Amino acid sequence: MSEPGVRPLTAQDLPQVLAIEQTAYSHPWSQGHFVDALASGYHCVAWFEHEDLRAYLVAMPGVQETHLLNVTVAPEHQGKGLAKRLLQDWLDWSRTQGAQQLWLEVRESNARALLIYERAGFVRIHVRKDYYPLDRTRREHAVVMSLKLD
């Protein structure tokens, strides 16, 4: 058995990833989203404990910036600091890519995530109106956040 920690996400991990997506979100990513991210060489990492996937993160490189596309902690493992650990991995990776700024968007109603990002130093930049689907007829705003790297 391996030690708990962050390691690259692989196609073999997708069944566990998709199971978490289904329990964590009303509008989860599809397998195709993850396959495309892996094929594109995006930063795809996961937190494992004894081969059990607990959390994962997908980030996309840009020109002197990176974009967080997905960070998810399995609902039964939330509140244990796993998102913070994955965010630190993303920050470290972004620096190695020469990024000067990090970007993300989050549902306006996701108070827990907003707090995590603000504590990590992200600032609110903009609100994208009606960005996320909420249900069959309604949509929810996205808060755009950014962090400048030194």
Residue pairs with C-beta under 8 A, 6 or more apart in sequence:
1 50
1 51
2 48
2 50
2 51
4 47
4 48
4 49
4 50
5 47
5 48
6 45
6 46
6 47
6 85
6 86
6 89
7 45
7 46
7 48
8 44
8 45
8 46
9 17
9 34
9 38
9 44
9 45
9 46
9 56
9 58
10 38
11 35
11 38
13 46
13 53
13 56
14 31
14 34
14 35
16 52
16 53
17 34
17 46
17 53
17 56
18 28
18 31
18 34
20 53
20 56
20 72
20 74
21 28
21 29
21 72
22 28
23 74
23 75
24 72
24 73
24 74
24 75
25 72
26 133
26 134
26 135
27 132
27 133
29 70
33 70
34 44
34 58
37 44
37 58
37 60
37 69
38 44
40 60
42 58
42 59
42 60
42 61
42 69
43 57
43 58
43 59
43 60
43 61
43 66
43 90
43 93
44 56
44 57
44 58
45 56
45 57
45 86
45 89
45 90
45 93
46 53
46 54
46 55
46 56
46 57
47 53
47 54
47 55
47 56
47 82
47 85
47 86
48 54
53 74
54 73
54 74
54 77
54 82
55 71
55 72
55 73
55 74
55 77
55 82
55 83
55 85
55 86
56 70
56 71
56 72
56 86
57 68
57 70
57 71
57 72
57 86
57 87
57 89
57 90
58 68
58 69
58 70
58 71
59 66
59 67
59 68
59 69
59 90
59 93
59 94
60 66
60 67
60 69
61 97
61 99
62 99
62 103
64 98
64 99
64 100
64 101
65 99
65 100
65 101
65 102
65 103
66 90
66 93
66 94
66 97
66 99
66 102
66 103
67 102
67 103
67 104
68 90
68 102
68 103
68 104
71 83
71 86
71 87
71 90
73 80
73 82
73 83
78 112
83 113
83 116
84 116
84 119
84 120
87 116
87 117
87 120
90 102
91 102
91 120
91 147
91 149
94 102
94 149
95 149
99 149
100 148
100 149
101 146
101 147
101 148
101 149
102 122
102 146
102 147
102 149
103 144
103 145
103 146
104 117
104 122
104 144
104 145
104 146
105 128
105 131
105 142
105 143
105 144
105 145
106 113
106 114
106 117
106 142
106 143
106 145
107 113
107 132
107 140
107 141
107 142
107 143
108 127
108 140
108 141
108 142
108 143
109 140
114 143
117 145
118 145
120 147
121 147
122 145
122 146
122 147
123 145
123 146
123 147
124 143
124 144
124 145
125 144
125 145
125 146
126 143
126 144
127 141
127 142
127 143
127 144
128 141
128 142
128 144
129 141
130 139
130 140
130 141
131 139
131 140
131 141
131 142
132 139
132 140
132 141
132 142
133 139
133 140
134 140
